[in-house]
Amino acid sequence: LFCGKSGVGKSSIASKMLVHGKLITEDIAVIDARLENTKIIPSFPSIKLDDKEATPLKSSLSIIDDGKFDSLGRSSYKLDEAKFTDKPQNIDQCFFLEWGHKNSIIELEKTEAMKYLFKYMVPPPQGNSLSSDKLSFLNSTKLLNQIRLFRVTRKQEKRDDLFFLSRI
């Protein structure tokens, strides 16, 4: 699971990982924490990439739009069935991506990890906001106890995705 602000490289890293596996979801991840093992639920089989990132995957992609609607100028592509899974998957690790002055991967302590989870989490819609907040807190606590969470800082000017991929 990759989390981070728009433009931090989540889709770039995911596209490079498609060589080794399948995409589950992009942009919005629905997490099901009701089960014993927390799972990520698949969404529509699409990914937003710039031309350079899409080129190695061209045989697995069909264009949905040409980047007119993306603030970063990326095009949206539909993945073929071989590169997408439609089955919920267990979550083992979560990586919070951010830009910085040096490359680093740091496993987060639970208190720090909770701050990152709340920063990127959208609570489930509920009629009563107090019950929604409670549910979000309980789901986050369960996630903290089941998976490892990391902060990944990468140099923006170099964009070395291989630095990150070689360490996970």
C-alpha positions in Angstrom: 0.0 0.0 0.0 1.5 3.4 -1.1 0.2 6.6 0.4 1.2 10.2 -0.2 0.3 13.5 -1.7 -0.5 13.9 -5.4 2.7 13.8 -7.6 4.9 12.0 -5.0 5.4 9.0 -7.2 2.9 6.4 -6.1 1.8 5.5 -9.6 5.4 5.6 -10.9 6.5 3.0 -8.3 3.3 0.9 -8.9 4.0 0.8 -12.6 7.5 -0.5 -12.1 6.2 -3.1 -9.7 3.7 -4.4 -12.3 6.6 -6.4 -13.8 6.4 -8.6 -10.6 2.7 -8.5 -9.8 -0.7 -7.0 -10.3 -2.3 -3.7 -9.4 -5.1 -3.8 -6.9 -6.2 -0.2 -6.9 -4.9 3.3 -7.6 -5.8 6.7 -6.2 -8.4 5.5 -3.6 -7.9 2.3 -1.5 -10.8 0.8 0.4 -9.5 -1.0 3.4 -11.6 -3.7 5.0 -10.6 -4.1 8.6 -13.6 -6.2 9.7 -11.9 -9.5 9.0 -9.1 -11.1 10.9 -6.6 -10.0 8.3 -7.0 -6.5 7.0 -7.6 -6.4 3.2 -7.4 -3.9 0.4 -10.4 -4.1 -1.9 -9.8 -3.9 -5.7 -11.2 -1.0 -7.7 -11.4 -0.2 -11.5 -8.3 -1.5 -13.3 -6.7 1.9 -14.2 -3.5 3.8 -13.6 -2.4 7.3 -14.4 1.1 7.5 -16.0 3.2 9.9 -18.0 4.4 8.7 -21.4 7.8 7.7 -20.2 6.3 5.4 -17.4 3.7 4.0 -19.7 6.0 3.0 -22.5 7.3 -0.3 -21.0 3.7 -1.4 -20.2 2.2 -0.4 -23.6 1.2 -4.0 -24.4 -0.8 -4.2 -21.1 -2.5 -0.8 -21.4 -5.3 0.9 -23.4 -5.7 4.6 -23.1 -8.8 6.0 -21.3 -7.9 9.7 -21.6 -5.0 11.7 -22.9 -4.1 13.7 -19.7 -6.4 16.7 -20.4 -8.1 16.2 -17.0 -5.0 15.4 -14.8 -3.3 18.3 -13.1 0.1 16.5 -13.6 -0.5 15.9 -17.3 -0.6 12.1 -17.0 -2.9 10.0 -19.1 -5.3 7.4 -17.7 -4.8 3.8 -18.8 -6.9 0.7 -18.4 -4.8 -2.3 -17.5 -5.5 -5.7 -19.1 -6.6 -8.5 -16.9 -3.1 -10.0 -16.6 -1.9 -6.9 -14.7 -4.9 -6.4 -12.4 -6.4 -8.5 -9.6 -10.1 -8.5 -8.8 -9.7 -10.3 -5.5 -9.2 -8.6 -2.1 -5.6 -8.9 -0.9 -4.0 -8.9 2.5 -2.0 -5.8 3.4 1.5 -6.6 4.7 3.1 -3.2 4.5 2.2 0.4 4.0 4.7 3.0 2.6 4.1 6.8 3.1 6.0 8.5 0.3 7.3 12.0 0.4 10.0 14.2 -1.2 13.1 15.2 0.6 16.8 15.9 0.3 18.0 12.3 0.6 16.8 8.8 0.1 15.7 7.0 3.2 13.3 4.3 4.4 12.4 4.4 8.1 10.0 2.0 9.8 7.6 4.1 11.9 6.8 3.7 15.5 3.1 3.3 16.2 2.5 6.9 17.4 4.2 8.3 14.2 2.4 5.8 12.0 -1.0 6.7 13.4 -0.3 10.4 12.5 0.4 9.4 8.9 -2.7 7.1 8.7 -5.0 9.9 9.9 -3.3 12.3 7.4 -4.3 10.2 4.4 -7.4 8.4 5.6 -10.9 9.3 4.6 -13.4 8.1 7.2 -16.3 6.0 6.1 -19.6 7.9 5.7 -21.8 7.6 8.7 -24.9 9.3 10.0 -23.3 10.1 13.3 -19.8 11.7 13.1 -18.8 10.4 16.5 -19.4 6.8 15.5 -17.5 7.5 12.2 -14.5 8.8 14.1 -14.6 5.9 16.5 -14.8 3.4 13.6 -11.8 5.2 11.9 -9.8 5.0 15.1 -10.6 1.3 15.7 -9.7 0.4 12.0 -6.5 2.4 12.2 -5.5 0.7 15.4 -6.2 -2.7 14.0 -4.1 -1.8 10.9 -1.2 -0.6 13.1 -1.1 -3.9 14.9 -1.3 -6.1 11.7 1.2 -4.5 9.3 4.5 -2.7 9.1 4.4 1.0 8.2 7.3 3.0 6.7 8.1 6.6 5.7 10.0 6.7 2.4 11.8 9.9 1.5 13.1 10.2 -2.0 15.1 12.9 -3.7 12.7 14.6 -6.1 15.4 15.9 -8.5 16.7 12.3 -9.1 13.5 10.3 -8.8 15.3 7.1 -8.0 12.5 4.6 -7.8 15.0 1.7 -8.0 16.4 2.9 -4.6 13.1 2.2 -3.1 12.2 -0.9 -5.0 15.5 -2.7 -4.2 14.8 -2.3 -0.5 11.3 -3.7 -0.1 
